[in-house]
Amino acid sequence: MKLTSRGELALKAVLELAKVERSDPAGLPAAEIARRCNASVKFLEQVLARLKSGGYVVSRLGARGGYRLARDPEQVFVGEVSRLIDGPLAPAPCASVTQHRTCDWCTDESTCVLKSVWTDVRDAVANVMDGVSFGELVRRAETQEKARGRYYI
């Protein structure tokens, strides 16, 4: 698994859209998402185009236009967005479910002892990333905000 800057921005952008999903109207302009994610609008728009073609966001044109999630944040998971942008979660191609191929350095995949390690890593990463929805991340962010507002002695 590799998390690219494009993949990280996609996750941040979807999180920002999830945070405003319950507002009226739901959604944000690209410039506001870019500001919140500390990214350039041009780079963000490339990521949003991929998220849109993947069915994760929808856009609306006009003065009140912008982007919003295509599905409920509770039904969008970190792993699926990461896979869309960065590809398989497996650390080696022999462990990939969707893009399996024999590793370049392996002479016989059936006897490779490391394949079991890569498969275990893939499964562990997938279990975490596929188990966390953006709705859950919004709740985590709200909890952090509340904790930051408290004064502790």
C-alpha positions in Angstrom: 0.0 0.0 0.0 1.2 3.5 -0.8 -0.6 6.6 0.2 0.2 9.3 -2.3 -0.4 13.1 -1.9 -3.3 12.7 -4.3 -4.8 9.9 -2.2 -4.3 11.9 1.0 -6.0 14.9 -0.5 -8.9 12.7 -1.7 -9.5 11.4 1.8 -9.3 14.9 3.3 -11.7 16.3 0.7 -14.2 13.5 1.2 -13.9 14.1 5.0 -14.6 17.9 4.5 -17.6 17.1 2.4 -18.8 14.6 5.0 -18.6 17.3 7.7 -21.0 19.5 5.9 -23.3 16.8 4.6 -26.1 17.7 7.0 -25.9 21.5 6.3 -28.3 23.3 4.0 -27.4 23.2 1.3 -24.9 20.4 1.6 -21.6 20.7 -0.2 -18.7 23.1 -0.7 -17.1 25.0 -3.5 -13.8 23.6 -4.7 -12.0 26.7 -3.5 -13.3 26.2 0.1 -12.4 22.5 0.1 -8.9 23.4 -1.1 -8.6 26.0 1.6 -9.7 23.6 4.3 -7.3 20.9 3.0 -4.4 23.3 2.5 -4.1 22.4 -1.2 -4.2 24.1 -4.6 -7.5 24.4 -6.3 -6.0 23.0 -9.5 -4.7 19.9 -7.8 -7.9 19.4 -5.8 -10.0 19.7 -9.0 -8.1 16.8 -10.5 -8.8 14.7 -7.4 -12.5 15.7 -7.4 -12.8 14.7 -11.0 -11.6 11.2 -10.2 -13.9 11.1 -7.1 -16.8 12.2 -9.4 -16.0 9.6 -12.0 -15.8 7.0 -9.3 -19.3 7.9 -8.0 -18.2 9.4 -4.7 -19.0 13.1 -5.3 -21.5 15.0 -7.4 -21.1 18.6 -8.6 -23.5 21.5 -9.1 -22.8 24.5 -11.3 -23.7 28.1 -10.6 -23.3 30.7 -8.0 -24.4 28.2 -5.3 -22.6 25.4 -6.9 -19.9 23.1 -5.5 -19.4 19.5 -4.6 -21.2 17.2 -2.3 -21.0 13.5 -1.4 -23.0 11.2 -3.7 -23.8 8.8 -0.8 -24.3 9.0 2.9 -21.0 9.4 4.8 -21.9 6.3 6.8 -21.8 4.3 3.6 -18.5 5.6 2.2 -15.4 3.9 3.6 -11.8 5.0 3.8 -10.5 1.9 2.0 -12.7 2.3 -1.0 -11.7 5.9 -1.6 -8.0 5.0 -1.1 -8.3 2.1 -3.6 -9.9 4.4 -6.2 -7.1 6.9 -6.1 -4.0 4.9 -5.1 -4.9 1.4 -6.2 -4.6 -1.8 -4.2 -3.9 -1.9 -0.4 -1.6 -4.8 -0.7 2.1 -4.0 -0.1 3.2 -6.4 -2.9 1.5 -7.3 -6.2 1.3 -11.0 -5.3 -1.0 -10.2 -2.4 -3.4 -8.0 -4.3 -6.9 -9.2 -4.7 -7.8 -6.9 -7.6 -4.5 -6.5 -9.4 -2.7 -9.7 -8.6 0.5 -10.5 -10.4 3.7 -12.4 -9.5 6.3 -10.2 -7.9 9.3 -9.3 -10.1 11.8 -10.8 -7.5 9.9 -14.1 -7.0 10.8 -17.2 -9.0 8.0 -19.3 -7.7 5.0 -17.7 -6.0 3.6 -21.0 -4.7 6.7 -21.5 -2.6 7.3 -17.9 -1.5 7.2 -17.6 2.2 6.9 -13.8 2.1 3.6 -14.0 0.3 1.9 -15.0 3.5 3.3 -11.9 5.2 2.2 -9.6 2.4 -1.3 -11.2 2.5 -1.5 -10.7 6.3 -0.4 -7.0 5.9 -3.0 -6.5 3.2 -5.8 -8.1 5.3 -4.8 -6.0 8.4 -4.8 -2.7 6.4 -8.0 -3.6 4.6 -9.8 -4.5 7.9 -8.9 -1.1 9.4 -9.5 1.0 6.2 -12.7 -0.8 5.2 -14.0 -0.6 8.8 -13.9 3.2 9.1 -16.6 5.2 7.4 -16.5 8.9 6.8 -19.4 9.3 9.2 -17.2 7.8 11.9 -14.4 10.2 11.0 -16.8 13.1 11.3 -17.7 11.9 14.8 -14.0 11.5 15.7 -13.4 15.1 14.4 -16.3 16.4 16.5 -14.9 14.7 19.6 -11.5 16.2 19.0 -13.0 19.7 18.6 -14.9 19.4 21.8 -11.8 18.1 23.7 -9.8 21.0 22.3 -12.3 23.5 23.7 -11.9 22.2 27.2 -9.6 23.6 29.8 -7.7 21.0 31.8 -5.7 21.5 35.0 
